[in-house]
Amino acid sequence: MQIFYPGDAGYDEERSGFQTGLRHEPQVVFAVESVQDVEDAVRYAEDHGLEYAIQTTGHGLTTATTGVLISTKRLNKVEIDANTRTARVEAGAVWQQVIEQAAPHGLAPLSGDASDVGVVGYTLGGGFSVLAREFGFASDRVTRTAKVGEVVTALEFELLPIRDVHAGELFFAAEHAAQVLEAFHTWDLPDHVTPAFTTLGDVVRVTFASTRPFDIGHLRVAPTLKEEFGVRPFAQAAGKPLPPHAYQGDNVLLEDVPLEALQAALQTAENSSTDIFFGLLPLGGALGTGATHLLKLISPELGVERQHEEVFDQARPFVVGRSRTFRYAAR
C-alpha cells in the first residue's frame, strides 16, 4: 500500500477521478491493495477523528472529501465461476474487466452504458443496465457483500447466460427532437426491450437493447443521421469509456406522465441558460418499480441545480421520487 500526503509526488494523480468538476483535498490518501490495507485506512480515520470516503473510477462523486480518501483502484481482482455463473469482484474493479472475463464463458453482467464505471458503486446505487427492463436491477443479482466498516471491499453476484443482444441506436438532428420524443413515448414497448431517449447538443439519440428480436420501425419518424441495429456481442452494447470531465446530473421518477409534460420539459431544457442533456428511460418490465419513467438531466458544469429544477417543474405533478442512480454532484 502507498500513502500520500499533500505535496507528495503522486498525490494529485491519486486524488483525481473521472469527475473533474469537484476536487478532493484529503489530508491523506491510502492507495489500498488488500482488505488489510482497507482495515488500516479505516482504523487511521477513526483514530484521528476523520471522515473517510472511497474512490475507484470517480463516477458519481457527490461531494469532495477533506479527511481520508481510500483509493481502491488497485484492489480490483475479478474472478468468474462459470459453473455457478457468478462473479466475485473487488472494490476497484470496473465493468469492462467483468465483461471481458465473462464473455468467453457465454456470460454477461447487468452492466450499464459506460464500461469504465466501477462495479461496486454502480451496483450499490441500484444498477440500471442496458438490459434493465428484461432482467431488473444489477443489485437484485448480488449474492454476497464483504465490508470493512462502511467500505464494501468485494461483491459476489450472478451472471446471465448472454452472448449476443439485439441492440442499436438512431441519431436524429435536434430539430426533430419533439417528433422523435412523441414516437418514443407512444411506442408499444415490449417488456423485454430497454430503450433510452437522449438529447446530446445538436443531435437526439435513441438506444435500445434486448436478448430477443423486436421492431423499431415506429421510431423512424424523421430522417436519421446515423442508424445501427442488429445482433452483436454483449460487449458492443455495453458502452465505451469516456474521458474525465466536469458534470452534474439529477433525476426524477415519474408515474403515468403524459406526452405534453415531457414535451414541456424537453423545451425547457432546450431553452435553458446552460447546456442540459435530457434523458428519458421507460421503467416497468422486470424493474418492479412503482414509477413508469425516469427523467434524467446532465450538464457539463456544476452549479446548475436551479436550471435542472426548472425542467423537472414541467413534470412536477407526476413526480413520485428520485432514483439513487443517475445522481452526479447533486445535493
RASULSUL-V209741 format. One line per field, one symbol per residue. ss: DSSP state (A for helix, B for strand, O for the rest). phi: phi as a letter, one per 20 degrees, with the letter a starting at -180 (. if undefined). psi: psi as a letter, one per 40 degrees, with the letter a starting at -180 (. if undefined). A space follows every 10 residues. Layout:
BEGIN
ss: ???
phi: ???
psi: ???
END
This chain:
BEGIN
ss: OBBBOOOOOO AAAAAOOOBO OOOOOOOBBB BOOOAAAAAA AAAAAAAOOO OBBBBOOOOO OOOOOOOBBB BOOOOOOBBB BOOOOBBBBB OOOBAAAAAA AAAOOOOBOO OOOOOOOBAA AAAAOOOOOO OAAAAOOAAA ABBBBBBBOO BBBBBBBBOB OOOBBBBBBB BBBAAAAAAA AAAAAOOOOO OOOBBBBBBB OOBBBBBBBB OOOOOOAAAO OOOBBBBBBB BBBAAAAOOO OOOOBOOBBB BBBBOOOOAA AAAAAAAAAA OOOOOOBBBB BBOOAAAOOO OOBBBBBBBO OOOOAAAAAA AAAOOAAABB BOOOOOOBOO O
phi: .dccdgnffn ffffeecfee fdcfcffbdd efcbffffgf fffgfffdmd fccdcdenfm gdcfddeddd edfeecfccd dffelcccce gefdfgffgf eegfemcbee eeecfeffff fgffeoneef cffecnffff efdbcdccme efeacdbfdd fcdccebrbc dcfgfdgfff fffffeffff fedddbdbec mecdcddaba edfaddgfee dbfeebbcar ebgggfeend fdfgaeacbb bcecclfegg ffffffffff effcfcedcc cfdmmefmef edbcddccce aemdgfffff ffgfdgfdfc qceffmdcld e
psi: hihhiheihe ddddeiadhe dihifidihh gieidddddd dddddddefi iiihhcdeie hdiiiebhhh hedegfihhh hddefiihii deiidddddd dddeefiiig iaeheeihdd ddddedghie fdddeaidde ehdihhihbe hhdiihiiii ghdiihiaih hiideedddd dddddehghi dehhiihhhg beihhhiiii eiiiheddeg eihidihhha hiiddeeeii iiiiihihii iihihfhidd dddddddddd eieihhhhhh hhaabedfie idihhihhif iiffdddddd ddddedeehe aiidifhhfh .
END
